[in-house]
């Protein structure tokens, strides 16, 4: 029992630190601010953990959602300049999020999530590899010095080594020291006393920028709704696909079953709540979800502990985050990228002797490249339709066979 508690506690704190840091980074990137991002991450993790449609699914601000919000902010400001001086950008963002939450809830009610079953494993594999590449690129862009890069790579290698030496039978103290949280804690203490010339987490600690926004009913007139609804619909689709794809991935990895309806209700509720502060929306996210699973969590309460970690970091310990070397967090996230990458499917494609194996590779590679360069949503939709239509209109001998569902264990085990 002690081992189980330690496993879930260390996994939750590790993931919570990553989630709140992602919130801060995406908050800054979106233009809403670091602290808004952290608060949004806390709200997301708390509300979605209450509904808990998935054992391992972790919600956080994501790259696609952040990109969408950045576009919405620019569109809002442009619309205000040409249409109305009686509404602020914050109110428009709030209105878009609230409408998106309603649309997402309605899509859930009509069971649009059932369409996820039509996405082939080839596309999911390409999506995973695209996400892994995006994670890698996001981290390598964040290094300020060669020392930061060296520390990140060292921590990444250490986590790979730790993964080989810890097991379910290890003593709780050993599992603690060999966890991502153990590495972060030790590195932070060492950095505090040695004052190493490495970059640390940059966090503003003021609550003064947080305001509850109450968009007046007048904002939802016909002209404004014509502007808001397309933006809200796009945002709800991104949240839907982000969440469902991550659910499919983690269900396959962990042999669990996500309750899609409950999970999407949680996403709708969190987006509505975040809308009240004009914050940064998110979705169930592949990277922290995979991290929670790989760190050894196995209980639903782990998600509550993640939310608690985010809340404590946001409201009580934000000042302590500035001592954490960003390179250590980058190393942790690089390990997540390694875990996300679908090495098993890549090896299966290389060794495949099936007919039209080159077409299977085109689907995987096309989805990967499109996810990185264009949009994960467009990549998944386009190549799913391509796969289905090709097999519908071509003779049987030219049809593309899907990847066989396999129980995957990634990391060094895949490479040995």
ABEGO torsion letter per residue (X at the ends): XAAAAAAAAAAAAAAAAAAAAAAAAAAAAAGAEAAAAAAAAAAAAAAAAAAGABAABBBBBBAAAAAAAAAAAAAAAAAAAAABAABBAAAAAAAAAAAAAAAAAAAAAAGAAAAAAABBAAAAAAAAAAAAAAAAAAAAAABABAAAAAAAAAAAAAAAAAAAABBAABBAAAAAAABAAAAAAAAAAAAAAAGBBBBBBBBBABAAABBBBBBBAAAABAAAAAAAAAAAAAAAAAAAAAAAAAAAAAAAAAGBBBBAAAAAAAAAAAAAAAAAAGBBBBBBBAAAAAAAAAAGBABAAAAAAAAAAAAAAAAAAAAAAAABBAAAAAAAAAAAAAAABBAAAAAAAAABABBGAAAAAAAAAAAAAAAAABBAAAAAAAAAAAAAAAAAABBAAABBBBBBBBBBBBEAAAAX
